[in-house]
Amino acid sequence: MTNKAIGKYGENLAKDFLIKQGFEIVETNYRYSKMAEIDIIASKKNILHFIEVKTRTQNLFGKPLEAITQKKLSSIYNCAKFYLSKCNKKYRSIQIDAIGIILDKNKSPQFDFIENISLF
């Protein structure tokens, strides 16, 4: 399985995970430019969540969430600002979240969900 296929598979697992947690999926793979994309935009209790998903098949090179850099968070933030400028619905608040997924040999996922991560 290619890295791109693993990433897509992880995003689908993350959507299912979020739905089970009571989230409503609003958008997936929302692009602001070639360099800025948000994997999942979801809402829950009138809060809009911009969610980055990282999927790995092993921990040899670090945990999936360790791959989210300050540059990536800044890109998500800028993409979120653009999305909000085009969005007609008003939300009580917004936040950036991250889901790390590790797949075992049978492709069974282990989730690490961190809500409201900071830019700093």
Backbone hydrogen bonds, N-H to C=O, Kabsch-Sander energy under -0.5 kcal/mol:
donor,donor_aa,acceptor,acceptor_aa,energy
6,I,2,T,-2.5
7,G,3,N,-2.5
8,K,4,K,-2.4
9,Y,5,A,-2.6
10,G,6,I,-2.5
11,E,7,G,-2.2
12,N,8,K,-2.0
13,L,9,Y,-2.2
14,A,10,G,-2.6
15,K,11,E,-2.3
16,D,12,N,-2.0
17,F,13,L,-2.5
18,L,14,A,-2.8
19,I,15,K,-2.5
20,K,16,D,-2.1
21,Q,17,F,-1.1
22,G,19,I,-1.6
23,F,18,L,-2.5
24,E,43,S,-2.8
25,I,23,F,-0.5
26,V,41,I,-2.9
27,E,41,I,-2.0
29,N,39,D,-2.7
30,Y,38,I,-1.9
32,Y,36,A,-2.5
33,S,36,A,-1.3
36,A,33,S,-0.5
37,E,35,M,-0.5
38,I,30,Y,-2.6
39,D,37,E,-0.5
40,I,51,I,-1.9
41,I,27,E,-2.7
42,A,40,I,-0.5
42,A,49,H,-2.4
43,S,24,E,-2.6
44,K,47,I,-1.9
47,I,44,K,-1.3
48,L,93,S,-2.5
49,H,42,A,-3.8
49,H,47,I,-0.5
50,F,95,Q,-2.7
51,I,40,I,-3.4
51,I,49,H,-0.6
52,E,97,D,-2.1
54,K,99,I,-2.5
56,R,101,I,-2.7
62,G,59,N,-2.0
66,E,63,K,-1.2
67,A,64,P,-1.7
68,I,65,L,-1.5
69,T,67,A,-1.0
73,L,69,T,-2.4
74,S,70,Q,-2.2
75,S,71,K,-2.1
76,I,72,K,-2.5
77,Y,73,L,-2.5
78,N,74,S,-2.4
79,C,75,S,-2.3
80,A,76,I,-2.7
81,K,77,Y,-2.3
82,F,78,N,-1.9
83,Y,79,C,-2.6
84,L,80,A,-2.7
85,S,81,K,-1.7
86,K,82,F,-1.0
86,K,83,Y,-1.0
87,C,83,Y,-1.0
92,R,46,N,-2.4
93,S,46,N,-0.9
95,Q,48,L,-2.0
97,D,50,F,-2.6
98,A,114,I,-2.6
99,I,52,E,-2.7
100,G,112,D,-3.0
101,I,54,K,-2.8
102,I,110,Q,-2.0
103,L,56,R,-2.7
104,D,108,S,-1.9
107,K,104,D,-2.3
110,Q,102,I,-1.7
112,D,100,G,-2.2
114,I,98,A,-2.9
114,I,112,D,-0.6
115,E,113,F,-0.5
117,I,96,I,-2.8
